[in-house]
Amino acid sequence: MTPVSAMKKQTGEWVALMGNPNSGKTALFNLLTGLNQKVSNYPGITVERKMGRAVLNDQCQVQVLDLPGTYSLTPESFDERIVSEEILSWLHGPDRPRVLISVVDASNLERNLYLTSQLLDLNIPVIVALNMMDLVKQNGNPVAPKKLCEALGTAEVLHMSARKNWGVEELKEVIAQVINEPVHGKPDLPFALTGPVRSNLVHLTEFFKKEFGYSPRFSWAQALRIITRDSVLDGYLHSQVSGVNLDDKQVKELQELRDTSISKLKSQGIQPQTLEATLRYRWLDSVLKKAGKPKVEILDRSTTSEKADKILTHPFLGPVIFIGLLTFMFQSIFAWATVPMDWITRGFAIFGEWILDTLPAGILRDLLVEGIIGGVGAILIFLPQIMILVLFMTLLEDSGYMARVAFMLDRLMTKVGLHGRSVFPMMTGYACAIPGIMATRTIENWKERLVTILVLPLMSCSARLPVYALMIGAFIPHKKVLGLFDAQGLTLVIMYLMGTVTALVLAKIFSFFIHQKGQSSFIMEMPPYRLPLARSVIRQVILRSKLFVINAGKIIMAISIVLWFLVSFPKLEKTNENRNPIHHSYAGKIGHAIEPFIKPLGFDWKIGIGLITSFAAREVMVSTLATIYNVEAGGKDVVLLTEALQEDKDPQTGELLYSPLVALSLMVFFVYAAQCMATFAIVRNETNTWKWPFFMIFYMTALAYLASLCVYQGGQLLGFS
Amino acid sequence: MSEQVTIASLETGEIATIEGYLNEQISQSRLVEMGLLPGTPVRMIKKTPMNGPVEIKVRDFYLSLRMRDALNILVKK
């Protein structure tokens, strides 16, 4: 984690977006700044702080800060701690936002305004953006912004809808106005404290005023907050925020004052845990009454989402539908991608031929055709499959279905030492482990979060897809199994299942050894189902495709070039004793050196080289094989990798080198192997130690080797070849 | 003293009013911050088999809870 203090703060004027999870902050951030941060219909999708620039009008530009969503300034999970640390840094440092934009889900006023009421204590002008008004207006009876503004004491309240892009221009104008107005915060909390509460908190309040120089209003608010739970106190004691350095005397005094206040309140029959919430909600009730929100309970009115959930989270049908959806997704990856993959293959072949025809023979032409077009082309073929995978994942998330999956699987996940909230990061792992590991920040309990991180790379990510697809395409026949499933699609499903099931089993084992700190609970909001917005789905697919192509462009191109040299040199003439010079190239020597270790798994030296290069990124396996075969072919044509693999023969025995069994063994190796350096760098960041990434590399490598060994040797014993 | 009824004992579709909390638990603070305070009406939306999590509707939103938390919230039918 990067502490807030270590991050470079923007100079100049800036504003911050704050609100509940899933209130639409990031959607608004994207509209204000023109940036493309990921939005979705899952509470807690934003887990870090992000800055962007917004042009308000001709004269005025500001920086906008997007923060993770939170229900309260008292942190519970890691992503919420980012918010509370940010606020401490405003209070203790020189730099603070000029305006806070409190993004409120207008269909959920009371709970959302709770956070707003806490923000009002900060003595920074607050603009309330009543988001999702399109949904509220459908149901009739929106509150009047003017009345709400007066009752709350905010700078401004306005209606908007980030989804429909309403009211964003008005919001920009209001920000430009408010930013230039002088700050006139009220000196006291808007609600009265009763005698005993006041007298029991006055010493804490005085401490905050005297030692930290907080305003009277914020001192009272913080006194109310620090007695609710330990995390607020911890925020001071273990702060990574610069400027919050308590000396021993202050620590002792703060702890003593807090303990005294808590025990005195308890002895007078007042519950410190619920005090702040009780007072604020009571006040909010009166505010909403003034603003004209009808106090009608609509609890018994079933929403469409509720009706849909009768089937979608049904105890029996729910899981069946979920498994059905996943199977359909993986089958489609094969079924739909065939045609565009053919186009890309043909495109690269034509491009290669064109270069062969235009450029004179020589090293440059060889490098271009064998190294770059061969290597990079072999990877880019898999772009359509990755796009289909991302499309499905985005639809599942944006519709609100993922939260239901968490709900349905919480019981099962708890059994293996994980958490309902582990499901979403793990499913994200099907696309890429890195955002998945980041998404574990919403898991409150450290043990459950750590175990999720440890097993997450076992979820087959999209970088393994090219390897699976290559091997399946070359060695698994395209025929129906059990009259229903396509053998190729089924093999793919099995690979994904293997990784997933192993992840769950290992989670159970790991959780025996990792000490549990604190209690775990599963308090999660169920967002309403929404029709995914085409623009945000398309944006997400394009974003991930771009990443894949850029990766192919950078890492894979670099490795392909280096590899081409290693494979092509030293240049030896083809002689009778030396019919295949590639064996004596540098790469050939490296490959042959490790061959004895991987021979029991059914791998030859070519795959050996691929295993080394794929430590940078898994899909490099494919480009590595492509480069080797292209060099071997001598650059007469761009080699079709699938055919080359099917036809490759052992030079001594003349037998086919690769068989379906070797392909299976290799795929199983890729299900388990620790191969992506970036993943381990992220784990180091999230766990703050090298211990865990090294542990993961160790267990994953051992697992990959053993599993492959079992598949290959076991398969041979059973008489497969 | 009348029997103490918790959210967990509500039937699907049943509405009740929150009375308070049975024991002090860490989850309690978050629940009250989300507005599950004494006097607030709740409706049971869904229960899952084998004491899995429950889904309730409170104020204007749907919330899932584990059984252990549901057993800690006292209600009056």
Chai-1 contact restraints between the chains, C-beta under 6 A:
chainA,res_idxA,chainB,res_idxB,connection_type,confidence,min_distance_angstrom,max_distance_angstrom,comment,restraint_id
A,Y71,B,E33,contact,1.0,0.0,6.0,A-B,restraint_1
A,Y71,B,M34,contact,1.0,0.0,6.0,A-B,restraint_2
A,S72,B,E33,contact,1.0,0.0,6.0,A-B,restraint_3
A,E76,B,R30,contact,1.0,0.0,6.0,A-B,restraint_4
A,N108,B,D60,contact,1.0,0.0,6.0,A-B,restraint_5
A,N108,B,F61,contact,1.0,0.0,6.0,A-B,restraint_6
A,E110,B,G35,contact,1.0,0.0,6.0,A-B,restraint_7
A,E110,B,R59,contact,1.0,0.0,6.0,A-B,restraint_8
A,R111,B,M34,contact,1.0,0.0,6.0,A-B,restraint_9
A,R111,B,G35,contact,1.0,0.0,6.0,A-B,restraint_10
A,R111,B,R59,contact,1.0,0.0,6.0,A-B,restraint_11
A,T228,B,S29,contact,1.0,0.0,6.0,A-B,restraint_12
A,R229,B,S29,contact,1.0,0.0,6.0,A-B,restraint_13
A,Q273,B,Q28,contact,1.0,0.0,6.0,A-B,restraint_14
A,Q273,B,S29,contact,1.0,0.0,6.0,A-B,restraint_15
A,T274,B,V32,contact,1.0,0.0,6.0,A-B,restraint_16
A,A277,B,V32,contact,1.0,0.0,6.0,A-B,restraint_17
A,A277,B,E33,contact,1.0,0.0,6.0,A-B,restraint_18
A,T278,B,L37,contact,1.0,0.0,6.0,A-B,restraint_19
A,Y281,B,L37,contact,1.0,0.0,6.0,A-B,restraint_20
A,E297,B,P41,contact,1.0,0.0,6.0,A-B,restraint_21
A,L299,B,I15,contact,1.0,0.0,6.0,A-B,restraint_22
A,L299,B,P41,contact,1.0,0.0,6.0,A-B,restraint_23
A,L299,B,R43,contact,1.0,0.0,6.0,A-B,restraint_24
A,L299,B,K57,contact,1.0,0.0,6.0,A-B,restraint_25
A,P315,B,T48,contact,1.0,0.0,6.0,A-B,restraint_26
A,P315,B,P49,contact,1.0,0.0,6.0,A-B,restraint_27
A,F407,B,S64,contact,1.0,0.0,6.0,A-B,restraint_28
A,D410,B,P53,contact,1.0,0.0,6.0,A-B,restraint_29
A,R411,B,G52,contact,1.0,0.0,6.0,A-B,restraint_30
A,Q519,B,I26,contact,1.0,0.0,6.0,A-B,restraint_31
A,S521,B,S27,contact,1.0,0.0,6.0,A-B,restraint_32
A,S521,B,R66,contact,1.0,0.0,6.0,A-B,restraint_33
A,S521,B,D69,contact,1.0,0.0,6.0,A-B,restraint_34
A,F522,B,P53,contact,1.0,0.0,6.0,A-B,restraint_35
A,F522,B,R66,contact,1.0,0.0,6.0,A-B,restraint_36
A,I523,B,R30,contact,1.0,0.0,6.0,A-B,restraint_37
A,M524,B,S64,contact,1.0,0.0,6.0,A-B,restraint_38
A,E525,B,F61,contact,1.0,0.0,6.0,A-B,restraint_39
A,E525,B,L63,contact,1.0,0.0,6.0,A-B,restraint_40
A,M526,B,Y62,contact,1.0,0.0,6.0,A-B,restraint_41
